Amino acid sequence: MTQVDWSYHRNGCKTCGKTAAFLEEHQIGITAQEDARKTPLVEADALKLVSQVNDLYVTRGTKVIHINLKSERPDDETLLGLLIGPSGKLRAPTLKIGKTMIVGFDQATYEKVVG
């Protein structure tokens, strides 16, 4: 069974609610969870997180962007454009599973990566 190593969410967020429902439905546990309102993560934090993973999936509307960071790491400005929301903080929900990070919610991506 897959275990989520780290989760970043915002209470009351519709998309974060979809993530929580998916994880609950698939009985997937979370090792560590941070509330975006209590612990806002900014650009430097987002780049530090990305440096710990090999694969990045980012959902933008109905489009999912997959980046293999080992073979095609974009510059920091491009990464921040994907990771940081209009508030200037890391977008929620964000999950880290092993060497994979998922930003946003996409059912198909969650099924593929998380289980």
PyMOL CGO cylinders between C-alpha atoms (Angstrom):
from pymol import cmd
from pymol.cgo import CYLINDER

trace = [
    CYLINDER, 0.00, 0.00, 0.00, 1.23, 3.46, -0.88, 0.3, 1, 1, 1, 1, 1, 1,
    CYLINDER, 1.23, 3.46, -0.88, 1.84, 5.91, 1.93, 0.3, 1, 1, 1, 1, 1, 1,
    CYLINDER, 1.84, 5.91, 1.93, 1.97, 9.68, 1.45, 0.3, 1, 1, 1, 1, 1, 1,
    CYLINDER, 1.97, 9.68, 1.45, 5.17, 10.95, 3.05, 0.3, 1, 1, 1, 1, 1, 1,
    CYLINDER, 5.17, 10.95, 3.05, 4.08, 14.58, 3.25, 0.3, 1, 1, 1, 1, 1, 1,
    CYLINDER, 4.08, 14.58, 3.25, 0.88, 16.50, 2.55, 0.3, 1, 1, 1, 1, 1, 1,
    CYLINDER, 0.88, 16.50, 2.55, 0.31, 20.25, 2.31, 0.3, 1, 1, 1, 1, 1, 1,
    CYLINDER, 0.31, 20.25, 2.31, -3.33, 21.30, 2.43, 0.3, 1, 1, 1, 1, 1, 1,
    CYLINDER, -3.33, 21.30, 2.43, -5.63, 24.20, 3.21, 0.3, 1, 1, 1, 1, 1, 1,
    CYLINDER, -5.63, 24.20, 3.21, -8.78, 23.63, 5.26, 0.3, 1, 1, 1, 1, 1, 1,
    CYLINDER, -8.78, 23.63, 5.26, -11.90, 24.68, 3.37, 0.3, 1, 1, 1, 1, 1, 1,
    CYLINDER, -11.90, 24.68, 3.37, -10.19, 24.29, -0.01, 0.3, 1, 1, 1, 1, 1, 1,
    CYLINDER, -10.19, 24.29, -0.01, -12.39, 22.44, -2.49, 0.3, 1, 1, 1, 1, 1, 1,
    CYLINDER, -12.39, 22.44, -2.49, -9.46, 20.78, -4.25, 0.3, 1, 1, 1, 1, 1, 1,
    CYLINDER, -9.46, 20.78, -4.25, -7.85, 19.81, -0.94, 0.3, 1, 1, 1, 1, 1, 1,
    CYLINDER, -7.85, 19.81, -0.94, -11.17, 18.20, -0.02, 0.3, 1, 1, 1, 1, 1, 1,
    CYLINDER, -11.17, 18.20, -0.02, -11.04, 16.09, -3.20, 0.3, 1, 1, 1, 1, 1, 1,
    CYLINDER, -11.04, 16.09, -3.20, -7.53, 15.01, -2.28, 0.3, 1, 1, 1, 1, 1, 1,
    CYLINDER, -7.53, 15.01, -2.28, -8.60, 14.03, 1.25, 0.3, 1, 1, 1, 1, 1, 1,
    CYLINDER, -8.60, 14.03, 1.25, -11.59, 12.10, -0.13, 0.3, 1, 1, 1, 1, 1, 1,
    CYLINDER, -11.59, 12.10, -0.13, -9.38, 10.22, -2.61, 0.3, 1, 1, 1, 1, 1, 1,
    CYLINDER, -9.38, 10.22, -2.61, -6.86, 9.27, 0.08, 0.3, 1, 1, 1, 1, 1, 1,
    CYLINDER, -6.86, 9.27, 0.08, -9.60, 8.17, 2.46, 0.3, 1, 1, 1, 1, 1, 1,
    CYLINDER, -9.60, 8.17, 2.46, -11.42, 6.16, -0.23, 0.3, 1, 1, 1, 1, 1, 1,
    CYLINDER, -11.42, 6.16, -0.23, -8.20, 4.35, -1.15, 0.3, 1, 1, 1, 1, 1, 1,
    CYLINDER, -8.20, 4.35, -1.15, -7.18, 3.94, 2.52, 0.3, 1, 1, 1, 1, 1, 1,
    CYLINDER, -7.18, 3.94, 2.52, -3.90, 5.78, 1.99, 0.3, 1, 1, 1, 1, 1, 1,
    CYLINDER, -3.90, 5.78, 1.99, -2.26, 7.16, 5.10, 0.3, 1, 1, 1, 1, 1, 1,
    CYLINDER, -2.26, 7.16, 5.10, -0.28, 10.37, 5.51, 0.3, 1, 1, 1, 1, 1, 1,
    CYLINDER, -0.28, 10.37, 5.51, 2.96, 10.37, 7.50, 0.3, 1, 1, 1, 1, 1, 1,
    CYLINDER, 2.96, 10.37, 7.50, 3.23, 14.17, 7.93, 0.3, 1, 1, 1, 1, 1, 1,
    CYLINDER, 3.23, 14.17, 7.93, 0.70, 16.87, 7.14, 0.3, 1, 1, 1, 1, 1, 1,
    CYLINDER, 0.70, 16.87, 7.14, 1.00, 20.65, 7.15, 0.3, 1, 1, 1, 1, 1, 1,
    CYLINDER, 1.00, 20.65, 7.15, -1.78, 23.22, 7.06, 0.3, 1, 1, 1, 1, 1, 1,
    CYLINDER, -1.78, 23.22, 7.06, -1.07, 25.92, 4.47, 0.3, 1, 1, 1, 1, 1, 1,
    CYLINDER, -1.07, 25.92, 4.47, -2.70, 28.58, 6.64, 0.3, 1, 1, 1, 1, 1, 1,
    CYLINDER, -2.70, 28.58, 6.64, -0.57, 27.78, 9.69, 0.3, 1, 1, 1, 1, 1, 1,
    CYLINDER, -0.57, 27.78, 9.69, 2.67, 27.02, 7.86, 0.3, 1, 1, 1, 1, 1, 1,
    CYLINDER, 2.67, 27.02, 7.86, 2.78, 29.02, 4.62, 0.3, 1, 1, 1, 1, 1, 1,
    CYLINDER, 2.78, 29.02, 4.62, 5.58, 27.81, 2.35, 0.3, 1, 1, 1, 1, 1, 1,
    CYLINDER, 5.58, 27.81, 2.35, 7.15, 30.39, 0.05, 0.3, 1, 1, 1, 1, 1, 1,
    CYLINDER, 7.15, 30.39, 0.05, 9.44, 30.23, -2.99, 0.3, 1, 1, 1, 1, 1, 1,
    CYLINDER, 9.44, 30.23, -2.99, 12.59, 29.05, -1.19, 0.3, 1, 1, 1, 1, 1, 1,
    CYLINDER, 12.59, 29.05, -1.19, 10.59, 26.33, 0.60, 0.3, 1, 1, 1, 1, 1, 1,
    CYLINDER, 10.59, 26.33, 0.60, 9.04, 25.15, -2.69, 0.3, 1, 1, 1, 1, 1, 1,
    CYLINDER, 9.04, 25.15, -2.69, 12.44, 24.93, -4.39, 0.3, 1, 1, 1, 1, 1, 1,
    CYLINDER, 12.44, 24.93, -4.39, 13.83, 22.98, -1.44, 0.3, 1, 1, 1, 1, 1, 1,
    CYLINDER, 13.83, 22.98, -1.44, 10.96, 20.48, -1.73, 0.3, 1, 1, 1, 1, 1, 1,
    CYLINDER, 10.96, 20.48, -1.73, 11.49, 20.09, -5.48, 0.3, 1, 1, 1, 1, 1, 1,
    CYLINDER, 11.49, 20.09, -5.48, 15.19, 19.40, -4.91, 0.3, 1, 1, 1, 1, 1, 1,
    CYLINDER, 15.19, 19.40, -4.91, 14.17, 16.26, -2.97, 0.3, 1, 1, 1, 1, 1, 1,
    CYLINDER, 14.17, 16.26, -2.97, 12.16, 14.65, -5.80, 0.3, 1, 1, 1, 1, 1, 1,
    CYLINDER, 12.16, 14.65, -5.80, 12.77, 13.15, -9.24, 0.3, 1, 1, 1, 1, 1, 1,
    CYLINDER, 12.77, 13.15, -9.24, 9.27, 13.48, -10.69, 0.3, 1, 1, 1, 1, 1, 1,
    CYLINDER, 9.27, 13.48, -10.69, 6.93, 16.44, -10.51, 0.3, 1, 1, 1, 1, 1, 1,
    CYLINDER, 6.93, 16.44, -10.51, 3.28, 16.43, -11.55, 0.3, 1, 1, 1, 1, 1, 1,
    CYLINDER, 3.28, 16.43, -11.55, 1.46, 19.77, -11.62, 0.3, 1, 1, 1, 1, 1, 1,
    CYLINDER, 1.46, 19.77, -11.62, -2.23, 20.15, -12.40, 0.3, 1, 1, 1, 1, 1, 1,
    CYLINDER, -2.23, 20.15, -12.40, -3.30, 23.40, -14.06, 0.3, 1, 1, 1, 1, 1, 1,
    CYLINDER, -3.30, 23.40, -14.06, -7.04, 23.31, -14.78, 0.3, 1, 1, 1, 1, 1, 1,
    CYLINDER, -7.04, 23.31, -14.78, -7.56, 20.13, -16.81, 0.3, 1, 1, 1, 1, 1, 1,
    CYLINDER, -7.56, 20.13, -16.81, -3.93, 19.93, -17.93, 0.3, 1, 1, 1, 1, 1, 1,
    CYLINDER, -3.93, 19.93, -17.93, -1.33, 17.85, -16.09, 0.3, 1, 1, 1, 1, 1, 1,
    CYLINDER, -1.33, 17.85, -16.09, 2.33, 18.71, -16.56, 0.3, 1, 1, 1, 1, 1, 1,
    CYLINDER, 2.33, 18.71, -16.56, 4.87, 15.97, -15.77, 0.3, 1, 1, 1, 1, 1, 1,
    CYLINDER, 4.87, 15.97, -15.77, 8.52, 16.88, -15.41, 0.3, 1, 1, 1, 1, 1, 1,
    CYLINDER, 8.52, 16.88, -15.41, 11.28, 14.33, -14.93, 0.3, 1, 1, 1, 1, 1, 1,
    CYLINDER, 11.28, 14.33, -14.93, 13.57, 16.51, -12.83, 0.3, 1, 1, 1, 1, 1, 1,
    CYLINDER, 13.57, 16.51, -12.83, 16.53, 14.17, -13.22, 0.3, 1, 1, 1, 1, 1, 1,
    CYLINDER, 16.53, 14.17, -13.22, 16.65, 14.52, -16.99, 0.3, 1, 1, 1, 1, 1, 1,
    CYLINDER, 16.65, 14.52, -16.99, 14.94, 17.85, -17.74, 0.3, 1, 1, 1, 1, 1, 1,
    CYLINDER, 14.94, 17.85, -17.74, 15.02, 20.17, -14.74, 0.3, 1, 1, 1, 1, 1, 1,
    CYLINDER, 15.02, 20.17, -14.74, 13.71, 23.61, -15.78, 0.3, 1, 1, 1, 1, 1, 1,
    CYLINDER, 13.71, 23.61, -15.78, 15.10, 26.82, -14.31, 0.3, 1, 1, 1, 1, 1, 1,
    CYLINDER, 15.10, 26.82, -14.31, 13.87, 28.03, -10.93, 0.3, 1, 1, 1, 1, 1, 1,
    CYLINDER, 13.87, 28.03, -10.93, 11.62, 30.71, -12.44, 0.3, 1, 1, 1, 1, 1, 1,
    CYLINDER, 11.62, 30.71, -12.44, 9.75, 28.11, -14.52, 0.3, 1, 1, 1, 1, 1, 1,
    CYLINDER, 9.75, 28.11, -14.52, 9.39, 25.79, -11.54, 0.3, 1, 1, 1, 1, 1, 1,
    CYLINDER, 9.39, 25.79, -11.54, 8.13, 28.58, -9.32, 0.3, 1, 1, 1, 1, 1, 1,
    CYLINDER, 8.13, 28.58, -9.32, 5.56, 29.49, -11.96, 0.3, 1, 1, 1, 1, 1, 1,
    CYLINDER, 5.56, 29.49, -11.96, 4.15, 25.99, -11.57, 0.3, 1, 1, 1, 1, 1, 1,
    CYLINDER, 4.15, 25.99, -11.57, 4.46, 25.66, -7.79, 0.3, 1, 1, 1, 1, 1, 1,
    CYLINDER, 4.46, 25.66, -7.79, 3.52, 29.08, -6.43, 0.3, 1, 1, 1, 1, 1, 1,
    CYLINDER, 3.52, 29.08, -6.43, -0.06, 30.30, -6.45, 0.3, 1, 1, 1, 1, 1, 1,
    CYLINDER, -0.06, 30.30, -6.45, -1.43, 33.84, -6.67, 0.3, 1, 1, 1, 1, 1, 1,
    CYLINDER, -1.43, 33.84, -6.67, -0.93, 34.24, -2.92, 0.3, 1, 1, 1, 1, 1, 1,
    CYLINDER, -0.93, 34.24, -2.92, 2.84, 33.90, -3.35, 0.3, 1, 1, 1, 1, 1, 1,
    CYLINDER, 2.84, 33.90, -3.35, 2.83, 30.58, -1.49, 0.3, 1, 1, 1, 1, 1, 1,
    CYLINDER, 2.83, 30.58, -1.49, 3.09, 26.92, -2.46, 0.3, 1, 1, 1, 1, 1, 1,
    CYLINDER, 3.09, 26.92, -2.46, -0.13, 25.74, -4.07, 0.3, 1, 1, 1, 1, 1, 1,
    CYLINDER, -0.13, 25.74, -4.07, -2.30, 23.36, -2.10, 0.3, 1, 1, 1, 1, 1, 1,
    CYLINDER, -2.30, 23.36, -2.10, -2.85, 20.48, -2.20, 0.3, 1, 1, 1, 1, 1, 1,
    CYLINDER, -2.85, 20.48, -2.20, 0.68, 19.18, -2.59, 0.3, 1, 1, 1, 1, 1, 1,
    CYLINDER, 0.68, 19.18, -2.59, 1.70, 15.59, -1.88, 0.3, 1, 1, 1, 1, 1, 1,
    CYLINDER, 1.70, 15.59, -1.88, 5.14, 14.02, -1.66, 0.3, 1, 1, 1, 1, 1, 1,
    CYLINDER, 5.14, 14.02, -1.66, 5.33, 10.27, -2.15, 0.3, 1, 1, 1, 1, 1, 1,
    CYLINDER, 5.33, 10.27, -2.15, 8.88, 8.96, -2.15, 0.3, 1, 1, 1, 1, 1, 1,
    CYLINDER, 8.88, 8.96, -2.15, 10.70, 10.80, -4.93, 0.3, 1, 1, 1, 1, 1, 1,
    CYLINDER, 10.70, 10.80, -4.93, 7.49, 12.10, -6.52, 0.3, 1, 1, 1, 1, 1, 1,
    CYLINDER, 7.49, 12.10, -6.52, 5.63, 15.35, -5.84, 0.3, 1, 1, 1, 1, 1, 1,
    CYLINDER, 5.63, 15.35, -5.84, 2.11, 16.15, -7.00, 0.3, 1, 1, 1, 1, 1, 1,
    CYLINDER, 2.11, 16.15, -7.00, 0.76, 19.72, -6.96, 0.3, 1, 1, 1, 1, 1, 1,
    CYLINDER, 0.76, 19.72, -6.96, -2.99, 20.08, -7.41, 0.3, 1, 1, 1, 1, 1, 1,
    CYLINDER, -2.99, 20.08, -7.41, -5.57, 17.33, -7.87, 0.3, 1, 1, 1, 1, 1, 1,
    CYLINDER, -5.57, 17.33, -7.87, -6.14, 15.16, -10.91, 0.3, 1, 1, 1, 1, 1, 1,
    CYLINDER, -6.14, 15.16, -10.91, -7.95, 11.84, -10.41, 0.3, 1, 1, 1, 1, 1, 1,
    CYLINDER, -7.95, 11.84, -10.41, -5.99, 9.99, -13.11, 0.3, 1, 1, 1, 1, 1, 1,
    CYLINDER, -5.99, 9.99, -13.11, -2.62, 11.22, -11.81, 0.3, 1, 1, 1, 1, 1, 1,
    CYLINDER, -2.62, 11.22, -11.81, -3.52, 10.25, -8.24, 0.3, 1, 1, 1, 1, 1, 1,
    CYLINDER, -3.52, 10.25, -8.24, -4.58, 6.78, -9.38, 0.3, 1, 1, 1, 1, 1, 1,
    CYLINDER, -4.58, 6.78, -9.38, -1.34, 6.36, -11.35, 0.3, 1, 1, 1, 1, 1, 1,
    CYLINDER, -1.34, 6.36, -11.35, 1.07, 7.68, -8.71, 0.3, 1, 1, 1, 1, 1, 1,
    CYLINDER, 1.07, 7.68, -8.71, -0.64, 7.25, -5.35, 0.3, 1, 1, 1, 1, 1, 1,
    CYLINDER, -0.64, 7.25, -5.35, -2.64, 4.14, -5.91, 0.3, 1, 1, 1, 1, 1, 1,
]
cmd.load_cgo(trace, "trace")
